[in-house]
Amino acid sequence: MESLMMILIGVLVTVGTYLVLSRNLIRVILGTAVLSHAVHLLILTMGGLKKGAVPLLSQSEGPFTDALPQALILTAIVISFATTAFLLVLAYRTYKTNGSDDLQELRGMSDE
């Protein structure tokens, strides 16, 4: 199961990197969102299932899940959602002001 998750993480990182390297501003923002989801899955996969005794006295031995990676992921999801929403609003405002979302045009460089 972990190898399947690692393949999915690799695909998400590849897609996110491709989108970030695009000239379109919306694709760059979506690329950062996809990369943040890849990091969330990586943290979740690395947290994994623990073996041995549960850290509670009244419970029996067996596999258990550590709650710390889940808490970190939840915090990261909220932060990445807020950042993505803010970047989308900035992109919308940039498009309304300049009439384009092409990064080369926004930099003022012409095709030579």
N, C-alpha and C positions, 0 to 999 in steps of 0.2 A: 504494500500500500504506500509506503514511503517513497519508493522509486517512482510510482505513478505521480505522486504529488511533486516530486522534484522535476519530472518532465513537464508537468503543467506550469511550475514556477519558471522553468527555462523558456517555455513558449511565451508566457506573459512578459518576461523580461525582454525577449526578442521583439515582441509586438510593441511594447512600450518604448523601447529604444528606437525602433523604426518610426514611430509616431513623433517622438521628441525631435528627431532629425528632419522632420518635414518643414516645408516653408509656410504651411498654413497654421495660423495661430490657434485655431480650435483643435487641430490635431496635436499640437504641442501640449495643450492643456489636457486632452484626453490621454496622451501618452504618460504624463505625470500621474494621472489617476490610475492607469493600468499598472505602472511601476509600483505605486503604493500598495495596490492589491497584491502584487507579487511578493512584496516584503511582508505583508500580513500573513500570507500563506506560508512563507518561509519561517516566520517566527512560530506559527502554529505547528508546523511540521517538526521543527527543531525541539519544541516543547515536548511533543510526543506523549506516549503512554509510559508511565513509570511502573516498574515491577518491584515487588517487595511489600513491606508492611506500610499500611496507610498511616499518615502522621496523626491519627486519632487513636486514643487508647481503647475505645470500646469497639473498634472495627476489626474485622478479620483480615488476613493477608489476601492480596489479590492485586490486579492492575488498578491503577488510579490515575487521575489527571491532575497535573499541577495547575493551580488557578492563576499563578502569576503571569504566564504568557498570555492567557486569555484576557486578563485585565489590561496588559500592555497593548494588545491588539485592539481592544475596545477603545482605549484612549487614542490610539493611532488612527482608527477609523473616523472618529469624531474630528480630529485635527485635519485629516486629509479631506474629509467632506467639506469642512469650512474653507480650507484653502482652495479647493476646486471651485466652490461656489463663488468665492471672491475673485478668482482668476476669470471665471466665466463672465462675471459682471464687468470686469475690466476689459475683456475682449469685446463684449457687446458695446461698451462705451467707445472703445477704440474704433470699432467698425462704424458706429454712428457718426463719429467725428471725422474720420479719414476716408470712409467709404471703401475700405479694403481691409482684408485680414491677412494679406500676403506679407510675410516678414521682410522680404527684400524691398517691397514698395514702401513699407513703413520706415525702413532705414534710410530711404531716399536714394538708394542705388538704382541706377538704370541698367538695363541689359546692354552690354557693349559687345 
